[in-house]
Amino acid sequence: MPGSSRRAPGPKPAKAGAPPEVPEFASDEEEAAWLESEEGAQFLAQAPLVPVRFVLAEPDLVPVTIRLPASLRTRVRRLAENKGMAYQTLARQWLLERCAEEEAKAQAPKRRRPRARPKSRPTDEAAG
């Protein structure tokens, strides 16, 4: 319409002191560009902080008790600490990895071992 100004598509203008609304994005790249823009920075600066608790989806876990030598548990704990994880988590990761290796081995075609050839005996002609 002549004489009317049309607003470009995007977020609605923010009320005074309120963070702008987050627009819909067509891609992650578009969202990243908006967050890096002045408007995105303003949104992040004004948005209230909300406590969030992340819960990783785990399959049904069952407790298992195994007896280990104290020295082995100490070694596993030290290795896990260096990786920034609980030693039980590291042990579970190792079990998962080893099970996958063993299952892959079991699925691989079995190679036939070559038959041992009989040792050749020297003939009388070769000895003489």
C-alpha positions as CSV (number, residue, x, y, z in Angstrom):
1,M,0.0,0.0,0.0
2,P,1.3,3.4,-0.8
3,G,2.2,5.5,2.2
4,S,2.4,2.6,4.6
5,S,5.7,1.2,5.8
6,R,6.1,-2.5,5.9
7,R,8.3,-4.1,8.4
8,A,10.9,-6.6,7.2
9,P,10.2,-10.2,8.3
10,G,12.0,-11.2,11.5
11,P,11.6,-10.8,15.2
12,K,9.0,-8.5,16.6
13,P,10.4,-5.3,18.1
14,A,11.2,-5.7,21.8
15,K,9.5,-3.8,24.4
16,A,11.7,-1.4,26.3
17,G,14.0,-3.4,28.5
18,A,12.8,-6.8,27.2
19,P,15.1,-9.0,25.2
20,P,14.1,-9.4,21.5
21,E,12.2,-12.4,20.4
22,V,14.2,-15.2,18.7
23,P,13.2,-15.5,15.1
24,E,12.7,-18.9,13.3
25,F,15.8,-20.0,11.5
26,A,16.1,-22.1,8.3
27,S,19.5,-23.5,9.3
28,D,22.0,-23.8,12.0
29,E,24.3,-21.4,10.1
30,E,21.5,-18.8,10.0
31,E,21.0,-19.1,13.7
32,A,24.7,-18.8,14.4
33,A,24.9,-15.7,12.3
34,W,22.0,-14.2,14.2
35,L,23.6,-15.0,17.6
36,E,26.8,-13.3,16.4
37,S,24.9,-10.2,15.3
38,E,24.3,-7.1,17.4
39,E,20.7,-8.2,17.9
40,G,21.7,-11.7,19.0
41,A,24.3,-10.3,21.4
42,Q,21.6,-8.0,22.8
43,F,19.3,-11.0,23.3
44,L,22.0,-13.0,25.1
45,A,22.8,-10.0,27.3
46,Q,19.2,-9.4,28.3
47,A,17.9,-13.0,28.5
48,P,17.3,-14.2,32.0
49,L,19.4,-17.1,33.1
50,V,17.4,-20.3,33.7
51,P,18.9,-23.2,35.6
52,V,19.1,-26.3,33.3
53,R,19.9,-29.9,34.3
54,F,21.1,-32.1,31.5
55,V,20.3,-35.8,31.9
56,L,22.0,-38.1,29.4
57,A,19.7,-40.8,28.1
58,E,21.1,-44.1,29.3
59,P,19.9,-47.5,28.5
60,D,18.6,-49.5,31.4
61,L,21.6,-49.8,33.7
62,V,21.9,-52.6,36.3
63,P,24.3,-52.5,39.1
64,V,27.1,-55.1,38.9
65,T,29.5,-56.0,41.6
66,I,33.0,-57.4,40.7
67,R,35.9,-57.9,43.0
68,L,39.1,-56.2,41.9
69,P,42.6,-56.1,43.4
70,A,42.9,-52.7,45.2
71,S,45.9,-51.8,43.1
72,L,43.9,-52.3,39.9
73,R,41.1,-50.1,41.1
74,T,43.6,-47.5,42.0
75,R,45.1,-47.6,38.5
76,V,41.7,-47.4,36.9
77,R,40.7,-44.5,39.2
78,R,43.9,-42.6,38.3
79,L,43.4,-43.1,34.6
80,A,39.8,-42.0,34.8
81,E,40.8,-38.9,36.8
82,N,43.2,-38.0,34.1
83,K,40.3,-38.2,31.6
84,G,38.0,-36.2,33.8
85,M,35.5,-39.0,34.4
86,A,34.4,-41.4,37.1
87,Y,36.2,-44.7,37.2
88,Q,33.0,-46.7,36.9
89,T,32.2,-44.8,33.6
90,L,35.6,-45.5,32.3
91,A,35.3,-49.2,33.1
92,R,31.9,-49.3,31.5
93,Q,33.4,-47.6,28.4
94,W,36.2,-50.2,28.2
95,L,33.7,-53.1,28.6
96,L,31.6,-51.7,25.7
97,E,34.7,-51.2,23.5
98,R,36.0,-54.7,24.3
99,C,32.6,-56.3,23.7
100,A,32.4,-54.6,20.3
101,E,35.9,-55.9,19.4
102,E,35.0,-59.4,20.4
103,E,31.7,-59.3,18.5
104,A,33.5,-58.0,15.4
105,K,36.0,-60.8,15.7
106,A,33.3,-63.4,16.0
107,Q,31.5,-62.0,12.9
108,A,34.7,-61.9,10.8
109,P,35.2,-64.8,8.4
110,K,37.4,-67.4,9.9
111,R,40.7,-67.9,8.1
112,R,41.9,-71.4,7.5
113,R,45.3,-72.2,8.9
114,P,47.5,-73.5,6.2
115,R,48.4,-77.2,6.6
116,A,51.9,-77.9,7.7
117,R,53.9,-79.4,4.9
118,P,55.8,-82.6,5.8
119,K,59.5,-82.0,6.3
120,S,61.4,-83.2,3.3
121,R,63.8,-86.0,4.0
122,P,67.2,-86.1,2.3
123,T,67.3,-88.7,-0.3
124,D,70.2,-91.1,-0.7
125,E,71.2,-89.4,-3.9
126,A,71.5,-86.0,-2.3
127,A,73.6,-87.4,0.5
128,G,76.1,-89.0,-1.8
